[in-house]
Amino acid sequence: MCDVSTPAPSPLPRRLLAELLGTCLLVAVVVGSGIAAQTLSPDDVGLQLLENSMATVFGLTVLILWLGPVSGAHFNPVVSLADWFLGRRTRAGLSLPEVGAYAVAQATGGIAGAVLANVMFEVDLALSTKDRLGSGHLVAEVVATAGLVAIIFALARTGRGLLAAPVVGAWIGAAYWFTSSTSFANPAVTLGRVFTDTFAGIAPGSAPAFVGMQVVGLVVGIALTLALYPDAGEHADDVVVPHSR
């Protein structure tokens, strides 16, 4: 007789390690590829953005495939919060204390990733001076974040969570180009990018507004999810990819 019992949940410390490591390496990919792009294509901003976005797409896809089976590969406090909110009635997804723990791990990982990239490329450790505070940038963050949340939960609800790695990577890669903010869509990544004064950085004065608009995007993404898939919360354990919680 085959065993059809539900897999035991991964211990929380193991999940937190996966979230910290994944967010750290995601930011290292974003920042490191931005530094490399500036070095390799110093006179072509368009080519720099292409190089940066391609590295991010591939890096994010690999990280989701690698660490998703452990923690779900959220790497983003917005995704973790949506996972709790939509799954709370059916007790699927994260609990609220777990959301807090995930967020701390993600934020820590984001900062560590920026520092790691600076060290690898021998860049001085300094806060970013790149001002990104504009009305268009803020609207773009709402669009990028709302789309991210809605897409992730649509995939989980329709049993296509295993496609999340390439689809999420594709959304972020596309949003690099069709949004004016280049699609941060992640408070932990935004925080991490404060700690690098390079191509991918964001000035400390711009970061709070970006995070605020990402929260607005979270609300919009949840509203879209509930309108399209009212029972999406029942599948919160499959966000971003199916995993043993």
C-alpha positions as CSV (number, residue, x, y, z in Angstrom):
1,M,0.0,0.0,0.0
2,C,1.4,3.4,-0.9
3,D,1.7,6.1,1.7
4,V,-0.6,9.0,1.0
5,S,-0.1,10.8,4.3
6,T,0.6,14.6,4.3
7,P,4.3,15.4,4.5
8,A,5.5,16.7,7.8
9,P,6.0,20.5,7.8
10,S,9.5,21.8,7.4
11,P,10.8,23.2,10.7
12,L,10.4,26.9,11.0
13,P,14.2,27.5,11.4
14,R,14.9,25.6,8.2
15,R,12.2,27.7,6.4
16,L,13.7,30.9,7.8
17,L,17.2,29.9,6.6
18,A,15.8,29.3,3.1
19,E,14.1,32.7,3.1
20,L,17.2,34.5,4.4
21,L,19.5,32.7,1.9
22,G,17.1,33.2,-1.0
23,T,16.5,36.9,-0.4
24,C,20.3,37.4,0.2
25,L,21.2,35.8,-3.1
26,L,18.4,37.5,-5.0
27,V,19.6,41.0,-3.9
28,A,23.2,39.9,-4.6
29,V,22.1,39.0,-8.2
30,V,20.3,42.3,-8.7
31,V,23.1,44.5,-7.2
32,G,26.0,42.4,-8.5
33,S,24.7,42.3,-12.1
34,G,24.0,46.0,-11.9
35,I,27.6,46.7,-11.0
36,A,28.9,44.3,-13.7
37,A,26.6,46.0,-16.3
38,Q,27.9,49.4,-15.4
39,T,31.5,48.2,-15.8
40,L,30.9,46.3,-19.0
41,S,28.6,48.8,-20.8
42,P,29.5,52.2,-19.2
43,D,28.1,54.3,-22.0
44,D,24.8,52.4,-22.7
45,V,22.1,52.6,-20.0
46,G,19.7,50.5,-22.1
47,L,22.2,47.7,-22.4
48,Q,23.0,48.0,-18.7
49,L,19.3,47.5,-17.9
50,L,19.1,44.5,-20.3
51,E,22.1,42.8,-18.6
52,N,20.7,43.5,-15.1
53,S,17.1,42.3,-16.0
54,M,18.3,39.1,-17.6
55,A,20.5,38.2,-14.7
56,T,17.6,38.8,-12.3
57,V,15.2,36.7,-14.3
58,F,17.6,33.7,-14.4
59,G,18.7,34.2,-10.8
60,L,15.2,34.4,-9.4
61,T,14.0,31.4,-11.4
62,V,16.9,29.2,-10.1
63,L,16.4,30.4,-6.5
64,I,12.7,29.5,-6.5
65,L,13.4,26.1,-7.9
66,W,16.2,25.5,-5.4
67,L,14.6,26.8,-2.2
68,G,10.9,26.7,-2.9
69,P,10.4,23.1,-1.7
70,V,11.6,24.2,1.8
71,S,9.9,27.5,2.4
72,G,7.7,28.3,-0.6
73,A,10.4,30.7,-1.9
74,H,8.5,33.9,-0.9
75,F,11.6,36.1,-0.6
76,N,9.2,39.0,-0.2
77,P,7.3,40.2,2.9
78,V,4.4,41.3,0.6
79,V,3.9,37.7,-0.6
80,S,4.2,36.3,2.9
81,L,1.6,38.8,4.2
82,A,-0.8,37.9,1.3
83,D,-0.3,34.2,2.0
84,W,-1.4,34.7,5.6
85,F,-4.3,37.0,4.8
86,L,-5.8,34.9,2.0
87,G,-5.2,31.6,3.9
88,R,-6.3,32.6,7.4
89,R,-9.9,31.4,7.2
90,T,-9.0,27.9,6.1
91,R,-5.8,27.9,8.2
92,A,-3.7,27.3,5.1
93,G,-0.5,29.2,4.4
94,L,1.5,31.1,7.1
95,S,0.4,32.1,10.5
96,L,0.8,35.8,11.5
97,P,3.8,35.1,13.8
98,E,5.4,33.2,10.9
99,V,4.8,36.1,8.6
100,G,6.8,38.3,11.1
101,A,9.6,35.8,11.2
102,Y,9.7,35.5,7.5
103,A,9.8,39.2,7.1
104,V,12.8,39.6,9.5
105,A,14.7,36.8,7.7
106,Q,13.9,38.4,4.3
107,A,14.9,41.9,5.4
108,T,18.1,40.6,6.9
109,G,18.9,38.6,3.8
110,G,18.2,41.7,1.6
111,I,20.8,43.8,3.4
112,A,23.3,41.0,3.5
113,G,22.9,40.5,-0.3
114,A,23.7,44.1,-1.0
115,V,26.7,44.0,1.2
116,L,27.9,40.7,-0.4
117,A,27.6,42.2,-3.9
118,N,29.6,45.3,-2.8
119,V,32.3,43.1,-1.3
120,M,32.5,40.8,-4.4
121,F,33.0,43.8,-6.7
122,E,35.2,45.7,-4.2
123,V,32.7,48.6,-4.0
124,D,32.8,50.9,-1.0
125,L,30.1,50.1,1.6
126,A,27.9,53.1,1.5
127,L,24.2,54.0,1.4
128,S,22.8,54.8,-2.0
129,T,22.5,58.3,-3.3
130,K,20.2,57.4,-6.2
131,D,16.9,59.3,-5.9
132,R,14.0,57.4,-7.3
133,L,11.2,59.4,-5.8
134,G,8.7,60.3,-8.5
135,S,5.0,59.9,-9.0
136,G,5.5,57.7,-12.0
137,H,7.8,55.4,-10.0
138,L,5.3,55.1,-7.2
139,V,2.4,54.1,-9.6
140,A,4.8,51.6,-11.2
141,E,5.4,49.9,-7.9
142,V,1.7,49.5,-7.3
143,V,1.3,47.9,-10.7
144,A,4.4,45.6,-10.4
145,T,3.5,44.4,-6.9
146,A,-0.2,43.9,-7.6
147,G,0.6,41.9,-10.7
148,L,3.1,39.8,-8.8
149,V,0.7,38.9,-6.0
150,A,-2.2,38.2,-8.4
151,I,-0.1,36.0,-10.6
152,I,1.3,33.9,-7.8
153,F,-2.1,33.1,-6.3
154,A,-3.7,32.4,-9.6
155,L,-1.0,29.8,-10.3
156,A,-1.5,28.2,-6.9
157,R,-5.3,28.2,-7.2
158,T,-5.2,26.6,-10.6
159,G,-2.7,23.9,-9.7
160,R,0.1,25.4,-11.7
161,G,2.4,26.3,-8.8
162,L,5.2,24.3,-10.3
163,L,5.3,26.9,-13.1
164,A,5.8,29.7,-10.6
165,A,9.6,29.8,-11.0
166,P,9.6,30.8,-14.8
167,V,6.4,32.8,-14.6
168,V,7.4,34.9,-11.6
169,G,10.8,35.4,-13.2
170,A,9.2,36.4,-16.5
171,W,6.9,38.9,-14.8
172,I,9.7,40.6,-12.9
173,G,11.9,40.7,-16.1
174,A,9.1,42.2,-18.1
175,A,8.3,44.7,-15.4
176,Y,11.9,45.9,-15.5
177,W,11.0,47.3,-18.9
178,F,7.4,48.3,-18.8
179,T,7.5,50.1,-15.4
180,S,9.4,53.3,-14.8
181,S,10.6,52.0,-11.4
182,T,12.2,48.9,-12.9
183,S,10.0,46.8,-10.7
184,F,11.3,46.5,-7.1
185,A,7.9,45.0,-6.0
186,N,9.5,43.8,-2.7
187,P,10.1,45.7,0.6
188,A,13.0,43.4,1.5
189,V,14.8,44.0,-1.8
190,T,14.0,47.7,-1.5
191,L,15.7,47.8,1.9
192,G,18.7,45.8,0.7
193,R,19.2,48.1,-2.3
194,V,19.5,51.1,0.1
195,F,22.9,49.6,1.1
196,T,24.7,50.0,-2.2
197,D,25.6,53.2,-4.0
198,T,25.6,51.6,-7.4
199,F,23.4,51.1,-10.5
200,A,20.7,49.2,-8.6
201,G,20.7,51.3,-5.5
202,I,17.8,53.4,-4.0
203,A,18.4,56.4,-1.8
204,P,17.1,56.1,1.8
205,G,14.7,59.0,1.3
206,S,13.0,57.2,-1.6
207,A,12.7,53.7,0.0
208,P,9.8,54.4,2.4
209,A,7.5,55.7,-0.4
210,F,8.4,52.6,-2.5
211,V,7.5,50.3,0.4
212,G,4.3,52.2,0.9
213,M,3.3,51.8,-2.7
214,Q,4.2,48.1,-2.5
215,V,1.8,47.7,0.3
216,V,-0.9,49.4,-1.8
217,G,0.0,47.0,-4.6
218,L,-0.5,44.2,-2.1
219,V,-4.0,45.3,-1.3
220,V,-4.8,45.7,-5.0
221,G,-3.3,42.2,-5.8
222,I,-5.4,40.6,-3.0
223,A,-8.6,42.3,-4.3
224,L,-7.9,41.1,-7.9
225,T,-7.2,37.6,-6.6
226,L,-10.5,37.4,-4.6
227,A,-12.4,38.8,-7.5
228,L,-11.0,36.3,-10.0
229,Y,-10.5,33.3,-7.6
230,P,-12.6,33.7,-4.4
231,D,-11.3,30.4,-3.0
232,A,-7.6,31.1,-3.7
233,G,-6.9,31.1,0.1
234,E,-7.5,27.3,0.3
235,H,-4.3,26.9,-1.7
236,A,-2.1,29.2,0.3
237,D,0.2,26.3,1.2
238,D,1.2,26.1,-2.5
239,V,2.6,29.7,-2.6
240,V,5.0,30.5,-4.2
241,V,5.5,26.8,-5.1
242,P,4.1,23.7,-3.4
243,H,6.1,22.9,-0.3
244,S,5.8,21.1,3.1
245,R,5.1,24.0,5.4
